[in-house]
Amino acid sequence: MFISDKIQEHNEKNTATHVFHFQHISALLAQKGIDIQDVIKKIQNFQIAIPSWALGTGGTRFGRFPGGGEPRNLEEKIADVGLLHQLNRSSNSISLHIPWDIPKDPAALKSHLREHGLTIDSVNSNTFQDQPDQLLSYKFGSLSHTDAATRRQAIEHNIACIEHGKALDSRVLTVWLADGSNFPGQQHFRRAWQRTADSLAEIYRAMPDDWTMLIEYKPYEPNFYSMVIPDWGTSYSLCQFLGKNAQVLVDLGHHLPNTNIEQIVARLMHFGRLGGFHFNGSMYGDDDLTTGSIKPYQFFLIFNELADAMSDPAVNNPPLAWMIDASHNSKDPLEDLLQSVQNILTTYSKALLVDRALLAEAQHNNDVLGAEELLRDIFATDTRALVAEATRRAGGALDPIGLYRSLKIREKLIEQRGKKSTATGL
């Protein structure tokens, strides 16, 4: 579904309102000596990968409520991401989960990707579920399993993911393990770590030299007494064990309540070990809600640390991989993804406005209130017009969600694919 003509009509219709708001923020930032053109360019360059599993209705262990018109195969998922990218010009890649989305014809798939202006961002392995044709079970672990044959099966799956990624020109493997224990004494903690490290090392050796392994952590779920990789420190230790091409992946929902995530990302950037982000929103745990919907101020503080480190020439951290990781149960998945991207870009744009020199001076002088007020002032600044202008200049819609709704895209997808079509994924 190509809608370039509709985007142009939409922008022309909304130009007057947009110009009013854009001129206001431009004048405000000019008074502060901020180069607005530089900010807009950085917003335009910020691209957020869309996961193939987020294009259908997600669910909880209690149920799933598909909304109809969901993509029935990988080609339709690519088409949906292509539609999102047309609307916001900030979603130019798709992340695959294997075996949910195994590419059957890589050459044809690459042509389909080019048609929609997309690339494959990363491939994600899945050893947290048993598949119907799987010989050995991951009930008691995968890469950390006590049984060597089960570990071998999980290792081979990850290597197969690398091969799928190579065929599609990806250069990133993401590993998240559900391995852990539910009861005291069930697992030997030190040996479980070592088995995991040795398994990851074999996968790491199978990666091409220009690939990156992202290692994700999570404090609980599906195991509740212990997780083999429960925190950023454990993930960091595994990266140190593996080598320079292993990096920590931070999922915003993979933290205990009230965790200081902004300090975690600052430390990882300082160590040069932050590989990327899985964006979502969280009230209690791994809720997978809309990014920025629950704790917007904390989200801003996280981006403040990211923007600070990215602008510091003394920080030697590789470019970050950005991806949304959410499981929608009550919203139209495409609307939710559009909303998440808008929230991410708006928050990022605010972090770009922080006066780093002034903040550093306040911190050096222990001016507690001054430093806090500086951040609060920027957080309260409405930067939506900056994001809209960046999107417009890139060829996207001034109001991506508004245009999506006015075109009744979900209704059209239901007509094409059926009311009961269900995408693969969570």
PyMOL commands that set and color helices and strands:
alter all, ss='L'
color gray80, all
select helices_A, chain A and resi 4-31+36-45+52-54+74-88+106-115+148-167+189-206+232-242+261-271+296-310+333-352+356-364+368-379+384-393+400-406+409-417
alter helices_A, ss='H'
color red, helices_A
select strands_A, chain A and resi 50-51+59-60+63-64+93-97+119-124+172-175+180-181+212-216+226-227+246-251+274-279+321-324
alter strands_A, ss='S'
color yellow, strands_A
deselect
rebuild
show_as cartoon
